[in-house]
Amino acid sequence: VGLAFAALALLGAAHLLTMLQQLTAAEWRHLAASLGLTFLRTYAALAIGALWTVPVGIWIGLSPARTRILQPIIQVAAAFPAPMIFPLVTLATLAAGIPFAWGCVALMLLGSQWYILFNVLSGATAMPHDLREAADVYGVGGLARWRTLYLPAVFPSLVTGLITAAGGAWNASIVAEVVRTRGETLVAPGLGALITQASETANFPLLAAGVSTMALALVALNRTFWRRLYHLADERFGLNR
């Protein structure tokens, strides 16, 4: 069985290489530019998501009463299929004068922000009460309390949420960068749009290259930037150390 799987893997790799060799230099340059655009949108979505989910997640998680009331509501909102409201959100961003090339960041945000919120909420809920009491004793309040207690305490959970959300945002780009509304197709140049269009036109070499490029980009980011940030969070801010 192992030999059979190995043989199939080799055949698949050989077929993939054959398809990739069919791409021209211009198509590879287009792939690289598309990767860069989707990268910018993905991390813009993460930054925007963190701006509101971190304070809200901490605020909810610090209170058992708020957690008990609001967590089920958040779970219902997160379970709602975001692509169903993509046309409405797209029309709203266009009405606000935001070009679709950047308005689609809001669509990517819809599918990724909940990962950050749930992890931050979990980190705030697990914060030892002793630390909060010590902050009270020493009179640490306001912004100083957020800077020295709340943010460091939830930082490991925040990093986990960002890693998960990043993967979700990359995947969401496939449906977020091409939206059909009111009989019109809106396209934001990027890797997600390239994959969608290659699939629709049955351009299998370009589709294989697009999917492979996204997968390799995710692996490279996870093994470099995100791994280092995760180790920093665990070693410097882990509450179990």
C-alpha positions as CSV (number, residue, x, y, z in Angstrom):
1,V,0.0,0.0,0.0
2,G,2.8,2.4,0.8
3,L,4.5,1.7,-2.5
4,A,1.2,2.3,-4.3
5,F,0.8,5.7,-2.6
6,A,4.4,6.6,-3.3
7,A,3.9,5.7,-7.0
8,L,0.7,7.8,-7.2
9,A,2.5,10.7,-5.5
10,L,5.4,10.5,-8.0
11,L,2.9,10.3,-10.9
12,G,1.0,13.3,-9.6
13,A,4.2,15.3,-9.1
14,A,5.4,14.5,-12.6
15,H,2.0,15.6,-14.1
16,L,2.1,18.8,-12.0
17,L,5.6,19.6,-13.3
18,T,4.5,18.9,-16.9
19,M,1.6,21.4,-16.5
20,L,3.8,24.0,-14.9
21,Q,6.2,23.8,-17.7
22,Q,3.5,25.0,-20.1
23,L,3.3,28.4,-18.5
24,T,5.1,31.3,-20.2
25,A,7.4,33.8,-18.5
26,A,4.7,36.5,-18.7
27,E,2.2,34.2,-16.9
28,W,4.8,33.6,-14.1
29,R,5.3,37.3,-13.7
30,H,1.5,37.8,-13.6
31,L,1.4,35.1,-10.8
32,A,4.1,36.8,-8.8
33,A,2.3,40.2,-9.0
34,S,-1.0,38.5,-8.1
35,L,0.6,36.9,-5.1
36,G,1.9,40.3,-3.9
37,L,-1.6,41.9,-4.2
38,T,-3.4,39.2,-2.3
39,F,-0.6,39.2,0.3
40,L,-1.3,42.9,0.9
41,R,-5.0,42.4,1.1
42,T,-4.7,39.4,3.4
43,Y,-2.6,41.2,6.0
44,A,-4.7,44.4,5.7
45,A,-7.7,42.2,6.7
46,L,-5.7,40.8,9.6
47,A,-4.7,44.3,10.8
48,I,-8.3,45.6,10.6
49,G,-9.7,42.5,12.3
50,A,-7.2,42.8,15.2
51,L,-8.0,46.5,15.7
52,W,-11.5,45.7,16.8
53,T,-11.4,42.0,18.0
54,V,-8.5,42.5,20.5
55,P,-10.2,45.2,22.7
56,V,-13.7,43.6,22.2
57,G,-12.4,40.1,23.0
58,I,-10.6,41.2,26.1
59,W,-13.6,43.3,27.3
60,I,-15.9,40.3,26.9
61,G,-13.5,37.7,28.3
62,L,-12.8,39.7,31.5
63,S,-16.4,39.4,32.6
64,P,-18.0,35.9,33.1
65,A,-21.4,37.6,32.7
66,R,-20.6,39.2,29.4
67,T,-18.9,35.9,28.2
68,R,-22.0,33.9,29.1
69,I,-24.4,36.3,27.2
70,L,-22.3,37.4,24.2
71,Q,-20.3,34.3,23.3
72,P,-23.3,32.3,21.9
73,I,-24.3,35.4,19.9
74,I,-20.7,35.6,18.4
75,Q,-20.8,31.9,17.7
76,V,-24.0,32.3,15.7
77,A,-22.6,35.2,13.8
78,A,-19.4,33.3,13.0
79,A,-21.3,30.3,11.8
80,F,-23.3,32.4,9.2
81,P,-21.9,31.7,5.7
82,A,-20.1,35.0,4.9
83,P,-20.3,34.6,1.0
84,M,-24.1,35.0,1.3
85,I,-23.7,38.7,2.1
86,F,-20.7,39.4,-0.1
87,P,-22.9,41.2,-2.7
88,L,-24.4,43.5,0.0
89,V,-21.1,44.3,1.5
90,T,-19.6,44.9,-2.0
91,L,-22.4,47.3,-2.9
92,A,-21.9,49.1,0.5
93,T,-18.2,49.6,-0.1
94,L,-18.8,50.8,-3.7
95,A,-21.4,53.2,-2.4
96,A,-18.8,54.5,0.0
97,G,-16.4,55.2,-2.9
98,I,-14.0,52.4,-2.1
99,P,-12.7,50.7,-5.2
100,F,-13.4,47.0,-5.3
101,A,-9.7,46.2,-5.5
102,W,-9.5,47.3,-1.9
103,G,-13.1,46.9,-0.9
104,C,-12.7,43.2,-1.2
105,V,-10.6,43.3,1.9
106,A,-13.9,43.7,3.8
107,L,-15.0,40.4,2.3
108,M,-11.8,38.7,3.4
109,L,-12.3,40.2,6.8
110,L,-15.7,38.6,7.2
111,G,-14.3,35.1,6.9
112,S,-11.2,35.6,9.1
113,Q,-12.0,38.0,11.9
114,W,-13.8,35.5,14.1
115,Y,-10.7,33.3,14.5
116,I,-9.0,36.3,16.1
117,L,-11.9,37.2,18.3
118,F,-12.5,33.7,19.6
119,N,-8.8,33.2,20.5
120,V,-8.5,36.6,22.2
121,L,-11.7,35.9,24.1
122,S,-10.3,32.6,25.2
123,G,-7.0,34.1,26.3
124,A,-8.8,36.8,28.3
125,T,-11.0,34.3,30.0
126,A,-8.0,32.2,31.0
127,M,-6.1,35.2,32.5
128,P,-5.3,34.5,36.2
129,H,-7.3,36.5,38.5
130,D,-4.3,37.0,40.7
131,L,-2.6,39.2,38.1
132,R,-5.7,41.4,37.9
133,E,-5.7,41.7,41.7
134,A,-2.0,42.6,41.7
135,A,-2.6,45.3,39.2
136,D,-5.4,46.6,41.4
137,V,-3.1,46.6,44.5
138,Y,-0.4,48.6,42.6
139,G,-2.9,51.0,41.1
140,V,-2.2,50.0,37.5
141,G,-5.1,51.3,35.4
142,G,-6.1,52.8,32.1
143,L,-3.8,52.4,29.2
144,A,-1.0,51.2,31.5
145,R,-3.1,48.2,32.5
146,W,-3.8,47.3,28.9
147,R,-0.1,47.7,28.0
148,T,1.4,45.8,30.9
149,L,-1.3,43.2,31.7
150,Y,-4.1,42.6,29.2
151,L,-2.2,42.7,25.9
152,P,0.8,40.6,27.1
153,A,-1.6,38.1,28.8
154,V,-3.6,37.5,25.6
155,F,-0.6,37.8,23.2
156,P,-0.1,34.0,22.7
157,S,-3.8,33.5,22.0
158,L,-3.7,36.5,19.7
159,V,-0.9,35.0,17.7
160,T,-2.7,31.7,17.4
161,G,-5.8,33.5,16.2
162,L,-3.8,35.5,13.7
163,I,-2.2,32.4,12.2
164,T,-5.6,30.7,11.8
165,A,-7.2,33.9,10.4
166,A,-4.3,34.3,7.9
167,G,-5.1,30.9,6.5
168,G,-8.8,31.7,6.4
169,A,-8.1,35.1,4.6
170,W,-6.0,33.4,2.0
171,N,-8.7,30.9,1.2
172,A,-11.4,33.5,1.3
173,S,-9.5,35.5,-1.4
174,I,-10.6,32.9,-4.0
175,V,-14.2,34.0,-3.6
176,A,-13.6,37.5,-2.4
177,E,-11.6,38.8,-5.3
178,V,-14.3,37.9,-7.9
179,V,-17.9,38.9,-6.9
180,R,-21.0,38.8,-9.2
181,T,-23.7,41.3,-8.2
182,R,-26.5,42.9,-10.2
183,G,-25.5,41.1,-13.4
184,E,-21.9,42.5,-13.1
185,T,-18.7,40.7,-12.4
186,L,-16.3,42.6,-10.2
187,V,-12.7,41.4,-10.3
188,A,-9.8,42.5,-7.9
189,P,-6.5,41.5,-9.5
190,G,-4.9,39.0,-7.2
191,L,-4.0,35.3,-6.7
192,G,-7.6,34.4,-5.6
193,A,-9.1,36.0,-8.7
194,L,-6.5,34.3,-10.9
195,I,-7.4,30.9,-9.4
196,T,-11.1,31.5,-9.8
197,Q,-10.8,32.7,-13.5
198,A,-8.4,29.8,-14.3
199,S,-10.9,27.3,-12.9
200,E,-13.8,28.9,-14.9
201,T,-11.9,28.8,-18.2
202,A,-10.5,25.3,-17.5
203,N,-6.9,26.7,-17.7
204,F,-5.5,23.8,-15.7
205,P,-1.8,24.7,-16.0
206,L,-2.5,28.2,-14.6
207,L,-4.9,26.8,-12.0
208,A,-2.2,24.3,-10.8
209,A,0.4,27.1,-10.7
210,G,-1.9,29.4,-8.8
211,V,-2.9,26.8,-6.2
212,S,0.7,25.6,-5.8
213,T,1.9,29.2,-5.4
214,M,-0.7,29.9,-2.7
215,A,0.2,26.7,-0.8
216,L,3.9,27.4,-1.0
217,A,3.4,31.0,0.2
218,L,1.4,29.8,3.2
219,V,4.0,27.2,4.1
220,A,6.8,29.7,3.7
221,L,5.1,32.3,5.9
222,N,4.1,29.7,8.5
223,R,7.7,28.4,8.8
224,T,9.3,31.8,9.0
225,F,7.3,34.7,10.2
226,W,4.5,33.0,12.1
227,R,6.7,30.3,13.7
228,R,9.1,32.9,15.1
229,L,6.2,35.0,16.4
230,Y,4.7,32.0,18.0
231,H,7.9,31.0,19.7
232,L,8.3,34.6,21.0
233,A,4.7,34.6,22.3
234,D,5.3,31.2,24.0
235,E,8.7,32.0,25.5
236,R,8.2,35.6,26.6
237,F,4.4,35.9,27.3
238,G,3.3,32.3,28.1
239,L,1.5,32.3,31.5
240,N,2.4,28.7,32.1
241,R,6.1,29.5,32.4
